[in-house]
Amino acid sequence: MSGLRARTPGGVRVFLALDFENLREARAELRRLGGARCGVKVGLELFTAAGPAAVKGFRKDGWRVFLDLKLHDIPRTIERAAAAAAALGADLLTVHAAAGPDGVAAAVAGVKATRTRILAVTVLTSQGGDVGAEAERRAREAVGAGAHGLICSVDEASRIRRAVGPGALIVTPGIRFAEGAVHDQKRVATPDRAGREGSDAMVLGRAVFGAPDPTVALRKAQKLFNMGLKS
């Protein structure tokens, strides 16, 4: 799917999932990239272990930070949590679309007048089966409630893009190389397919950090994704 793409923070097209037990390990893995730059995704594991220092530290080091907390609570709590995340400097923050339009709207209200953008998680990529209709319904509701973008698998990306239009940012996890292992994901795709199907940015983790040379793997993923964008 070629054409106009939503702009990601800093033009970043790849976010690396820092699914590590502590900041020391995460920083050590990033040093293996040899200066290659992209964005980083701080999820529940690392945020629970390191707290706000994870976001503040990576922002200080010049990384764009995607804070993947998948907020899902009553609207007031979501709003306050989103405001706290924005104060840390997170560029992107996730909320579960399953929290409903009120929950998504609360997250958007929490980051108002900041640079933080809210992404609504449609259906987790670890969930199998035919989830296209549910993902589309949640995507429509979330964008209608003000979400700046969406998290979905590549399997649903083109369908969701047609449903919500070109303005919403679509970020796709579950990215693997053709020869790579699936691990705990049910719906996976290659970087070039992600680009073709309507993704604006993708999330990579073990495909890069599990490679013999992470820098080579990252650059390969970026090249394939860009090829997909142009096809």
Secondary structure, 3 states (H helix, E strand, C coil): CCCCCCCCHHHCCEEEECCCCCHHHHHHHHHCCCCCCCEEEECHHHHHHHCHHHHHHHHHCCCEEEEEEEECCCHHHHHHHHHHHHHHCCCEEEEEHHHHHHHHHHHHHHCCCCCCEEEEECCCCCCCCCCHHHHHHHHHHHHHCCCCEEECCHHHHHHHHHHHCCCCEEEECCECCCCCCCCCCCCCECHHHHHHCCCCEEEECHHHHCCCCHHHHHHHHHHHHHHHHHC
